């Protein structure tokens, strides 16, 4: 990790991999505590909520709410609709020792979450200033096989994000998104016109991000821009690790230790590249 002092890199030999939420765009999360029945907007990340559980896991439903869930009867169980619609369950973060299979079984076995809960969280979310790209996720207590939290998530770009990506494209820098969020290439491409759709990756686990960086290093010097614990492995693999502090978060100490550079505005990435180019 790190580029030696005085090393110069041609722009066409450089790739920048951006995390999504907290780096390119601000996350909007509506979280419902299923046991308490409380629904509210939260700035606490899903990963932080997951880490508070001894055997926690966070999964995203790989589907578009408006296509598969929105018109379903409020009284129906979410687990039943997942089965009926054959909705893929994508585990994006979990505690050590928890398997994807255990998470999927817990979700499909849970009878507490109804579609009315999903509709409620999504109704709250749609009052926010967000892009029409939304997702539904759950945080499971795998030990009890219960849904702890239901999440409706949306996004909106930080000021300067799209201008930065345009500048990097014009400089010849290869740019990628590696996000744990439910972003689909065809949904996001219209909002990221300066990024090739094939460079947009969503619903990635921490290990997936790390593998992408490792693969890109075969061709490029790689800058990884992350903001939280699920970026730790990828940042450690990158030639240069940049920690974005633009969005407030409860970050573990190790994410600060692995970072070569810290930024508070996404626009600072251009300055970093110009210094090494």
C-alpha positions as CSV (number, residue, x, y, z in Angstrom):
1,X,0.0,0.0,0.0
2,X,1.3,3.5,-0.9
3,X,3.2,4.9,-3.8
4,X,6.8,5.7,-3.2
5,X,7.9,9.3,-3.0
6,X,8.6,10.9,-6.3
7,X,6.8,8.1,-8.2
8,X,4.9,9.4,-11.2
9,X,1.9,7.7,-12.7
10,X,0.4,8.3,-16.2
11,X,-3.3,8.9,-16.0
12,X,-4.1,6.0,-18.2
13,X,-2.3,3.7,-15.8
14,X,-4.4,4.8,-12.9
15,X,-7.8,3.4,-11.6
16,X,-9.9,4.8,-8.8
17,X,-12.4,2.6,-7.1
18,X,-15.1,4.4,-5.1
19,X,-17.4,2.9,-2.5
20,X,-20.9,4.2,-2.9
21,X,-22.7,5.3,0.2
22,X,-20.6,7.8,2.2
23,X,-18.2,8.4,-0.7
24,X,-20.0,9.2,-3.9
25,X,-23.4,9.8,-2.4
26,X,-25.2,10.4,0.9
27,X,-27.2,7.5,2.2
28,X,-30.7,7.9,3.4
29,X,-31.8,5.1,5.8
30,X,-35.2,4.5,7.3
31,X,-34.9,1.7,9.9
32,X,-37.7,-0.1,11.6
33,X,-36.9,-1.9,14.9
34,X,-39.2,-4.9,14.4
35,X,-39.4,-5.9,18.1
36,X,-40.2,-2.3,19.3
37,X,-42.2,-1.3,16.3
38,X,-40.3,2.0,16.0
39,X,-39.6,3.5,12.5
40,X,-37.2,6.4,12.0
41,X,-34.5,7.9,9.9
42,X,-31.1,6.8,11.1
43,X,-27.6,8.0,10.5
44,X,-26.2,4.8,12.1
45,X,-25.0,2.5,9.4
46,X,-26.4,-1.0,8.9
47,X,-23.0,-2.4,9.5
48,X,-22.8,-0.7,12.9
49,X,-26.2,-2.2,13.8
50,X,-25.1,-5.6,12.6
51,X,-21.9,-5.5,14.6
52,X,-23.9,-5.0,17.8
53,X,-25.4,-8.5,17.4
54,X,-23.3,-11.5,18.4
55,X,-24.3,-13.3,15.2
56,X,-25.6,-10.5,13.0
57,X,-25.9,-10.3,9.3
58,X,-27.2,-7.7,6.8
59,X,-28.8,-8.8,3.6
60,X,-30.4,-6.9,0.6
61,X,-33.3,-8.1,-1.4
62,X,-32.2,-8.1,-5.0
63,X,-35.3,-6.7,-6.4
64,X,-37.0,-3.4,-7.3
65,X,-39.6,-2.5,-4.7
66,X,-41.9,-0.9,-7.2
67,X,-41.9,-4.1,-9.4
68,X,-42.3,-6.9,-6.8
69,X,-43.3,-5.6,-3.4
70,X,-45.2,-2.3,-3.7
71,X,-48.5,-3.7,-4.8
72,X,-48.5,-6.7,-2.4
73,X,-51.1,-6.8,0.4
74,X,-49.9,-5.3,3.7
75,X,-51.0,-8.3,5.6
76,X,-48.7,-10.7,3.7
77,X,-45.5,-12.0,5.3
78,X,-42.3,-10.7,3.7
79,X,-40.8,-14.2,3.8
80,X,-43.8,-15.6,1.8
81,X,-43.4,-12.9,-0.9
82,X,-39.7,-13.6,-1.1
83,X,-40.5,-17.3,-1.9
84,X,-43.4,-16.5,-4.2
85,X,-41.5,-14.0,-6.3
86,X,-38.2,-16.0,-6.1
87,X,-36.4,-12.8,-4.8
88,X,-32.7,-13.4,-4.4
89,X,-31.3,-12.7,-0.9
90,X,-27.9,-11.0,-1.2
91,X,-25.8,-11.1,2.1
92,X,-23.5,-8.0,2.0
93,X,-22.2,-8.0,5.6
94,X,-22.0,-10.5,8.4
95,X,-20.2,-11.4,11.6
96,X,-17.5,-13.9,11.5
97,X,-18.7,-17.5,11.5
98,X,-22.1,-16.7,10.0
99,X,-22.8,-18.4,6.7
100,X,-24.9,-17.0,3.8
101,X,-27.1,-20.1,4.0
102,X,-27.9,-19.5,7.7
103,X,-28.9,-15.9,6.9
104,X,-31.2,-16.9,4.1
105,X,-32.8,-19.6,6.2
106,X,-33.4,-17.1,9.0
107,X,-35.0,-14.6,6.6
108,X,-37.2,-17.2,5.0
109,X,-38.2,-18.6,8.4
110,X,-39.1,-15.3,10.0
111,X,-42.9,-14.7,10.3
112,X,-42.8,-11.3,12.1
113,X,-42.1,-8.9,9.2
114,X,-45.2,-8.0,7.1
115,X,-45.4,-6.1,3.9
116,X,-47.0,-3.3,5.8
117,X,-43.7,-2.8,7.5
118,X,-41.9,-2.6,4.2
119,X,-44.5,-0.2,2.9
120,X,-44.2,2.0,6.0
121,X,-40.4,2.3,5.8
122,X,-40.6,3.0,2.0
123,X,-43.2,5.7,2.6
124,X,-40.9,7.5,5.0
125,X,-38.0,7.1,2.6
126,X,-39.9,8.7,-0.3
127,X,-40.3,11.9,1.6
128,X,-36.6,12.4,1.5
129,X,-34.7,14.1,-1.3
130,X,-33.4,11.0,-3.1
131,X,-32.8,9.5,-6.5
132,X,-35.4,7.0,-7.7
133,X,-33.1,4.2,-6.8
134,X,-34.2,2.5,-3.6
135,X,-33.6,-0.8,-1.9
136,X,-35.0,-3.0,0.9
137,X,-32.7,-4.8,3.4
138,X,-32.9,-6.7,6.7
139,X,-30.5,-7.1,9.6
140,X,-30.9,-10.5,11.1
141,X,-30.1,-11.9,14.5
142,X,-29.0,-15.3,13.2
143,X,-28.8,-16.7,16.7
144,X,-32.5,-16.2,17.3
145,X,-33.4,-16.4,13.6
146,X,-35.3,-13.2,13.9
147,X,-35.3,-10.0,11.9
148,X,-33.9,-7.2,14.1
149,X,-34.3,-4.3,11.7
150,X,-35.9,-3.6,8.4
151,X,-34.2,-1.0,6.2
152,X,-35.4,1.1,3.3
153,X,-32.5,2.8,1.7
154,X,-32.0,5.6,-0.8
155,X,-29.2,7.8,-2.1
156,X,-28.4,11.3,-3.5
157,X,-25.1,12.4,-4.8
158,X,-22.8,14.7,-2.8
159,X,-22.3,18.1,-4.4
160,X,-19.3,17.7,-6.8
161,X,-19.5,14.0,-7.3
162,X,-20.7,14.1,-11.0
163,X,-18.3,16.9,-11.8
164,X,-15.4,14.9,-10.3
165,X,-16.2,11.8,-12.4
166,X,-16.4,13.9,-15.5
167,X,-13.0,15.4,-14.8
168,X,-11.4,12.0,-14.1
169,X,-12.8,10.6,-17.4
170,X,-11.4,13.5,-19.3
171,X,-8.0,13.0,-17.6
172,X,-8.1,9.3,-18.8
173,X,-8.4,7.8,-15.4
174,X,-10.4,4.5,-15.1
175,X,-13.2,4.9,-12.6
176,X,-15.2,2.2,-10.8
177,X,-18.0,2.0,-8.2
178,X,-17.8,-1.0,-5.7
179,X,-20.8,-0.6,-3.4
180,X,-22.6,-2.8,-0.9
181,X,-25.8,-1.0,-1.8
182,X,-28.6,-2.3,-4.1
183,X,-27.5,-0.5,-7.2
184,X,-28.1,-2.0,-10.6
185,X,-26.1,-1.0,-13.6
186,X,-29.1,0.0,-15.8
187,X,-30.6,2.0,-12.9
188,X,-27.4,3.9,-12.1
189,X,-25.9,4.4,-15.5
190,X,-28.2,7.4,-16.4
191,X,-26.9,9.2,-13.3
192,X,-23.3,8.3,-13.9
193,X,-22.8,9.2,-17.6
194,X,-19.0,9.4,-17.2
195,X,-18.6,5.9,-15.9
196,X,-18.9,2.9,-18.2
197,X,-21.9,0.8,-17.0
198,X,-19.7,-2.3,-16.8
199,X,-17.6,-0.5,-14.1
200,X,-20.6,-0.2,-11.8
201,X,-20.7,-3.0,-9.1
202,X,-23.4,-3.2,-6.4
203,X,-24.3,-5.5,-3.5
204,X,-20.6,-6.4,-3.0
205,X,-19.3,-8.0,0.2
206,X,-16.0,-6.7,1.7
207,X,-14.2,-9.6,0.1
208,X,-15.7,-8.8,-3.3
209,X,-14.3,-5.3,-3.2
210,X,-10.9,-6.6,-2.3
211,X,-10.9,-9.0,-5.2
212,X,-11.9,-6.3,-7.6
213,X,-9.0,-4.1,-6.4
214,X,-6.6,-7.0,-6.7
215,X,-7.7,-7.8,-10.2
216,X,-7.4,-4.2,-11.3
217,X,-3.8,-4.0,-9.9
218,X,-2.8,-6.4,-12.7
219,X,-3.3,-3.5,-15.1
220,X,-3.4,-0.3,-13.0
221,X,-2.1,1.5,-10.0
222,X,-5.3,1.5,-7.8
223,X,-6.7,4.1,-5.5
224,X,-9.4,2.8,-3.2
225,X,-11.7,5.4,-1.7
226,X,-13.8,4.0,1.2
227,X,-15.5,5.3,4.3
228,X,-16.3,2.4,6.6
229,X,-15.4,-1.1,7.8
230,X,-16.7,-2.9,4.7
231,X,-14.0,-1.1,2.7
232,X,-11.1,-2.1,5.0
233,X,-9.9,-5.1,3.0
234,X,-10.1,-3.3,-0.3
235,X,-8.2,-0.3,1.1
236,X,-5.5,-2.6,2.5
237,X,-5.1,-4.2,-1.0
238,X,-5.0,-0.9,-2.9
239,X,-1.8,1.0,-3.8
240,X,-3.3,4.1,-2.2
241,X,-6.0,4.0,0.4
242,X,-8.2,7.1,0.8
243,X,-10.6,7.4,3.7
244,X,-13.6,9.7,3.1
245,X,-15.0,11.5,6.2
246,X,-17.6,13.5,4.3
247,X,-20.5,11.5,5.9
248,X,-20.6,11.2,9.7
249,X,-20.3,7.6,10.8
250,X,-19.2,5.4,13.7
251,X,-16.0,4.0,12.2
252,X,-13.7,1.5,13.7
253,X,-10.1,2.6,14.5
254,X,-8.6,0.1,12.0
255,X,-10.1,2.0,9.1
256,X,-8.1,5.1,10.1
257,X,-4.9,3.0,10.4
258,X,-5.1,1.5,6.9
259,X,-5.7,4.9,5.2
260,X,-2.9,6.7,3.5
261,X,-4.9,9.9,3.0
262,X,-8.1,11.3,4.6
263,X,-10.5,13.6,2.8
264,X,-13.6,15.6,3.8
265,X,-14.8,16.4,0.3
266,X,-15.0,14.1,-2.7
267,X,-13.5,16.8,-4.9
268,X,-10.2,16.4,-3.1
269,X,-9.6,13.2,-5.1
270,X,-8.7,15.2,-8.2
271,X,-6.0,17.1,-6.2
272,X,-4.6,13.7,-5.0
273,X,-4.4,12.4,-8.5
274,X,-2.7,15.6,-9.8
275,X,-0.1,15.3,-7.1
276,X,1.0,11.8,-8.1
277,X,0.4,12.1,-11.9
